[in-house]
Amino acid sequence: MKLEFKDVINKHKGSPAIVLAHGPSLNTYLNKLENLKNSGYILIGCNEWFSFYKSTPPHYHVLANNIYTINKLYQTMNQYDTTVVYADSVDLTDRKWVEEHLKCNYLPYDQRHNNSSPCGCSYPCCSRIIKGRLTIQEELVKYSNINERYGSGDTVALHSMSLAILLGCNPIYFIGIDLDYSLGFASHKERLIDDIDVNNKTQVACMNDYTDQNIKNLIIINKSAIAVGTSILNLNKSTKFDIFPIGEIAC
């Protein structure tokens, strides 16, 4: 069933959440996820999460790219009781096709066209604008009443963290957002789509060019969290950035 943000805002008010990205620090929590989920933690995964922890489906599956698209992953998505949250401003899968083929709950969102305005990029996304629809960044501004908006996002983890805030989760922990793509990815068991080799460090290391921008956006997101009394904690004790306090979950 298709959802809107109004259907999920504060849905998990006061519940703890864990935002899961795929940096190597995720390895420290891979064998703990099932217990954490059973203990009431809301798990927010991204991209091809099932290649990393297939036995523990997250509650939410966040995407924002044109590689992991609905038309490529819908059969797998339909196997799980997971709400798919995808940027239909960058995944150009026909919306009617999505409605007909995606059987799980899903929430399409825009992360490019603030004020329903063209973004001016060369990607054919502006035809996807829905007049009056807020971007996820604008939803966070509205929710937190902080008049500072983070950018379109160079990592899907930004939108995962924003979603956790909008869900009303507190505290929010995260792991795997290491912001050093030269380290490669966490352990995985299954081959990824499109012959993407997540162990090819050279292939993904260029993402380090966006580190400063990612840090700037994380600072803005954290301001929004603080404004609504939400704590965000980094589970990676070896983190290379100090925006968030270090947290630990006893499990």
MIVEXLUM-645383 format. One record per residue (C-alpha): x, y, z. Coordinates in Angstrom, 3 decimals, decimal comma, always signed. Layout:
// residues N
- X/Y/Z
...
This chain:
// residues 251
- +0,000/+0,000/+0,000
- +1,242/+3,470/-0,862
- +1,897/+5,697/+2,143
- +2,576/+9,382/+2,721
- +4,662/+10,995/+5,433
- +1,530/+11,810/+7,403
- +1,005/+8,060/+7,768
- +4,349/+7,489/+9,489
- +5,168/+10,672/+11,402
- +5,465/+9,773/+15,099
- +4,403/+6,202/+14,338
- +7,116/+4,913/+16,665
- +7,089/+7,739/+19,176
- +9,600/+7,047/+21,933
- +10,868/+3,768/+20,503
- +14,629/+3,339/+20,095
- +15,895/+2,988/+16,526
- +19,055/+1,867/+14,791
- +19,992/+3,328/+11,412
- +22,043/+0,730/+9,539
- +24,485/+1,674/+6,808
- +27,013/-0,660/+5,200
- +30,400/+0,642/+6,263
- +32,690/-1,921/+7,931
- +31,752/-0,814/+11,440
- +28,428/-2,565/+10,798
- +30,272/-5,859/+11,362
- +30,264/-5,240/+15,113
- +26,468/-5,401/+15,179
- +25,574/-7,908/+12,461
- +25,082/-10,778/+14,916
- +23,119/-8,597/+17,347
- +20,394/-7,315/+15,050
- +17,897/-10,106/+15,622
- +18,022/-9,687/+19,399
- +17,777/-5,931/+19,096
- +14,766/-6,146/+16,807
- +13,073/-8,581/+19,165
- +13,811/-6,184/+22,025
- +11,807/-3,405/+20,379
- +14,408/-1,492/+18,378
- +13,158/-0,084/+15,068
- +15,644/-1,098/+12,377
- +16,117/+1,198/+9,391
- +18,096/-0,417/+6,575
- +19,101/+0,827/+3,152
- +19,954/-0,200/-0,405
- +20,631/-3,952/-0,599
- +20,400/-4,680/+3,118
- +19,492/-8,330/+2,477
- +23,006/-8,989/+1,233
- +24,294/-8,136/+4,709
- +21,679/-9,349/+7,230
- +19,019/-11,239/+5,326
- +17,721/-13,133/+8,359
- +16,714/-9,921/+10,144
- +14,598/-7,733/+7,853
- +14,512/-4,090/+8,937
- +11,238/-2,318/+9,587
- +12,098/+0,293/+6,941
- +14,119/+0,013/+3,727
- +15,381/+3,395/+2,498
- +16,673/+4,034/-1,020
- +17,754/+7,104/-2,963
- +19,528/+6,156/-6,186
- +19,077/+4,821/-9,702
- +20,935/+1,546/-9,125
- +18,824/-0,093/-6,430
- +15,497/+0,575/-8,123
- +12,028/-0,759/-7,480
- +11,804/-2,538/-10,823
- +15,019/-4,420/-9,995
- +14,279/-5,243/-6,374
- +10,477/-5,516/-6,131
- +10,401/-9,314/-6,044
- +12,768/-9,366/-3,097
- +10,940/-6,488/-1,417
- +7,659/-8,381/-1,649
- +9,127/-11,229/+0,404
- +9,423/-9,149/+3,572
- +7,185/-7,235/+5,943
- +9,284/-4,117/+5,433
- +8,135/-0,637/+4,459
- +10,046/+0,564/+1,407
- +10,907/+4,277/+1,532
- +12,291/+5,292/-1,842
- +13,179/+8,514/-3,622
- +10,931/+8,527/-6,671
- +12,705/+11,715/-7,706
- +15,773/+9,678/-8,656
- +14,324/+6,180/-9,163
- +12,352/+6,776/-12,346
- +10,436/+3,496/-12,251
- +6,947/+4,253/-13,547
- +4,744/+5,079/-10,557
- +1,794/+3,132/-11,899
- +4,055/+0,108/-12,412
- +5,224/+0,404/-8,805
- +1,632/+0,509/-7,594
- +0,818/-2,643/-9,545
- +3,900/-4,677/-8,648
- +5,006/-3,644/-5,169
- +2,883/-5,530/-2,644
- +4,516/-4,310/+0,561
- +3,889/-0,899/+2,111
- +5,900/+1,813/+0,422
- +6,506/+5,520/+0,886
- +7,772/+7,456/-2,154
- +9,533/+10,718/-1,411
- +11,308/+13,588/-3,136
- +14,803/+14,674/-2,043
- +15,570/+17,160/-4,848
- +12,752/+19,564/-5,602
- +12,272/+21,867/-2,639
- +9,281/+24,184/-3,015
- +8,200/+21,898/-5,874
- +10,782/+23,671/-8,022
- +13,054/+22,268/-10,750
- +16,493/+21,378/-9,406
- +18,387/+22,340/-12,567
- +20,389/+19,118/-12,827
- +20,936/+17,147/-16,029
- +19,122/+14,079/-14,688
- +15,551/+13,752/-16,041
- +13,953/+14,063/-12,626
- +12,070/+17,337/-12,788
- +9,190/+15,698/-14,647
- +8,581/+13,775/-11,406
- +7,703/+16,883/-9,411
- +4,391/+16,643/-7,581
- +3,145/+20,136/-6,873
- +2,669/+20,773/-3,185
- +4,575/+17,712/-2,020
- +7,255/+18,463/+0,533
- +10,684/+16,937/+0,137
- +11,952/+14,806/+3,009
- +14,182/+17,740/+3,961
- +11,164/+20,042/+4,098
- +9,263/+17,466/+6,143
- +12,096/+17,521/+8,666
- +12,105/+21,332/+8,763
- +8,363/+21,328/+9,379
- +8,637/+18,637/+12,055
- +11,508/+20,195/+13,978
- +10,666/+23,861/+13,384
- +14,325/+24,453/+12,567
- +14,604/+26,677/+9,519
- +17,718/+24,973/+8,189
- +17,468/+22,367/+5,482
- +20,054/+19,738/+4,649
- +21,054/+19,093/+1,036
- +19,826/+16,563/-1,483
- +22,122/+13,963/+0,052
- +25,285/+12,197/-1,085
- +24,539/+9,158/+1,034
- +21,168/+7,530/+1,630
- +22,064/+7,366/+5,327
- +21,085/+11,035/+5,648
- +17,523/+10,244/+4,630
- +17,468/+7,161/+6,856
- +18,390/+9,318/+9,828
- +15,787/+11,933/+8,906
- +13,169/+9,206/+8,643
- +14,064/+7,952/+12,118
- +13,473/+11,451/+13,518
- +10,162/+11,796/+11,679
- +9,052/+8,415/+13,010
- +9,426/+9,859/+16,493
- +12,121/+7,385/+17,486
- +14,253/+8,257/+20,491
- +17,067/+7,581/+21,017
- +18,400/+6,971/+17,515
- +21,588/+4,937/+17,193
- +23,510/+4,421/+13,985
- +26,252/+2,128/+12,757
- +27,997/+1,730/+9,413
- +28,056/+5,446/+8,561
- +31,841/+5,521/+8,515
- +32,306/+8,237/+5,849
- +35,477/+6,579/+4,569
- +34,615/+4,585/+1,488
- +38,228/+3,522/+0,988
- +37,593/+1,035/+3,791
- +35,117/-0,871/+1,641
- +31,956/-2,391/+3,025
- +30,841/-4,649/+5,834
- +30,784/-8,418/+5,424
- +28,158/-9,666/+3,017
- +27,036/-13,086/+1,902
- +25,283/-12,646/-1,413
- +26,263/-11,171/-4,737
- +24,935/-7,692/-5,318
- +22,914/-6,673/-8,342
- +24,439/-5,194/-11,471
- +27,761/-6,935/-10,754
- +28,626/-4,260/-8,199
- +31,660/-5,446/-6,277
- +31,375/-3,951/-2,815
- +34,914/-5,090/-2,078
- +36,321/-2,950/-4,904
- +37,631/-0,102/-2,779
- +38,820/+1,908/-5,761
- +35,338/+1,871/-7,247
- +33,708/+3,468/-4,216
- +36,555/+5,515/-2,722
- +35,638/+8,508/-4,910
- +32,651/+8,944/-2,586
- +35,128/+10,412/-0,107
- +34,971/+13,565/-2,226
- +31,607/+14,222/-0,567
- +32,766/+13,808/+3,038
- +32,682/+17,515/+3,905
- +29,204/+17,877/+2,462
- +27,967/+14,786/+4,313
- +29,330/+16,121/+7,584
- +27,666/+19,485/+7,006
- +24,337/+17,760/+6,361
- +24,688/+15,507/+9,409
- +25,220/+18,586/+11,576
- +21,973/+20,084/+10,265
- +20,075/+16,842/+10,830
- +21,406/+16,664/+14,369
- +20,184/+20,215/+15,031
- +16,708/+19,103/+13,982
- +16,892/+16,109/+16,309
- +18,019/+18,215/+19,264
- +15,181/+20,668/+18,621
- +12,595/+17,924/+19,234
- +14,459/+16,347/+22,133
- +15,800/+13,390/+20,178
- +19,249/+11,975/+20,884
- +21,367/+10,546/+18,059
- +24,304/+8,365/+19,058
- +27,106/+6,817/+17,020
- +27,781/+3,156/+17,818
- +31,146/+3,219/+16,037
- +33,756/+3,709/+18,757
- +36,427/+4,255/+16,081
- +34,540/+6,983/+14,248
- +36,494/+9,647/+12,362
- +33,955/+12,418/+12,961
- +32,675/+13,805/+16,264
- +29,273/+15,240/+15,455
- +27,432/+12,753/+17,646
- +28,243/+11,309/+21,063
- +29,357/+7,688/+21,156
- +26,700/+5,280/+22,304
- +26,575/+1,644/+23,240
- +23,732/-0,846/+23,354
- +23,847/-3,634/+25,888
- +22,770/-6,758/+24,060
